[in-house]
């Protein structure tokens, strides 16, 4: 398996690979996620995200693309309540269904850890949806731990 940095040329592939994780989210919370967006709209969104200067994208290939990771690197300035700090935030990790539980997600995240360290970032964060127990377990095996919990009030849900 090869892990490489993705570029704007990979947008169609990234949009396709996103389908796996997008369907999981849309099935769990259809009011917040959709999986019926026109391909051109999805690719336009990915093109914008890939073009963000703070973005870092990886693709796993074996030999065809089978997964990706999207993270951002942010330098936060000092404020009245926080010191200046650096945060690497993972936004997406997606691995094709048939290739899950084979170490691909781990390889993508470990490659991100290397990138973060090389940039002087000692903190990597991510959000995981409460319904996604499988992802939570995978992230915990990689050393992630809960440090903040987000709650919602939605009486119509």
N, C-alpha and C positions, 0 to 999 in steps of 0.2 A: 504494500500500500504506500502511496505517495501523498504527502500533505504539501500543498503549495498555496501561495498567496493568490487570491482571486483578483480579477481585474474587471473593468467594464465589459470586456469581451465575453465574460462568463455570465452576464446578466440572464440570458435565456436559460442557461443551465441552473443557476441559482433559483430562478422563479419556478422551474420544474421541481427541483429538489424540495422547495418549500411546501409543495403540495402535501407531503407526508405529515408534517407537523401541523399544517394549517387545517387539514381534515380532522385531526384529533381535537384541536381547539374548537372548531366549528361544531363538531358533534356534541362536545361537552357544554359549550356556551354559545348557542346560535344567535343570541341577541348581541354578542360582542364580536363574533368572528364569522367570516363567510368563506365559502370555498367555491363560489360561483362567479367570481369576478372575471371579466374578460382578460384573456392572456395579455393583451396590449397594456391594460391598466396595471396588472401585476408587474410586468416588466418595467413600466415607467416608474413605479414605486421603487423597485429594486435598483434601477439605474440611478435614481436620486440618492438612495441610501449608500450605494457603492461609491458615489462621487463625493460624499461627505469627507472632508479632510481628517476628521477624527475617527473615521471608520477603519476597521481592520477585518478583512474577510479571508477565510481559509476554505479550501476545497480539498476533500479526500477523494482520491482516485484509486481504483483497483481493477483493471486499468481505467475503467470508465468512472465518471463522477458518481459517488455514492453518498456523499454527505457534505455539509458545510457548517461553518461557524461564522457568526457576525458579532463583532464587539466594537465598542467605542472607547477611546482613551480621552479622558477629560482632566484638565488641570483646574481645580477649584480655587478661587482666590479666597484670601482670608476675609472673614466677615466679623460682625460683632459677636457672633455665637460660635464660630468655627475657625480653627486654624486653616491655613492653606493646605490642600492635600490633593493627591492624584488618585483617580479612580479609573480602573478598567471595568467596564460593564458589559457582560455578555447579554446580547439581546436575543439571538437565535442559535440553537444547535439543532440540526436536523440530519437524520440518517435514514436512508431508505429502509423500509420495513424488513425486507429479507436480509439486510446487513446489520441489523441491530444486535446487540449483545455479542459483538465480535471485537470490541475494543476501538472502534472507529471514533465514537464520541470522546472516549478517553484520550485518544491520540490527538484529536483536534484541540481539546482543552489543554492538554500538556504542552502542545506547541504554542498555544496562546500564553500559558504561564511563562514560557521561555521568552516570548516577545515582550511581555509585560516587564519581566526582570531586566531585559536588555534596555528598556526605556526608563528604568528607575521607578516602576510602579510595583508596590509591594502589596497591593490590595486588588483583588478581582471579585466583583459582585455579580449576582444574577438574580432574576425573579423567576419563580416557578409557580404555576397555578396550583391551587389547592387540590384540584381533581387529579393532578398528574403524579400519582404516587410512584410510578415507575421512574420518572425523571428525577423526582426527589431522592430516591434511593441511589440512583446513579451519581448524582451530584454529591451526596453524602460520602459515597465510596471514594470520591476524589478529594475529600477534605473540606467541602463546603459545609457550613453550619448555619442555622437560623440565627440572625442577629436583629431582625426587625420583622414585624408582622403587619400586614395591611388588612384592614377590615372594610366592609362595604355595608351600607344600608340601602336596600332596594326592595321596598315592600311589594312591588309587583312581581318579583321573582319567585 
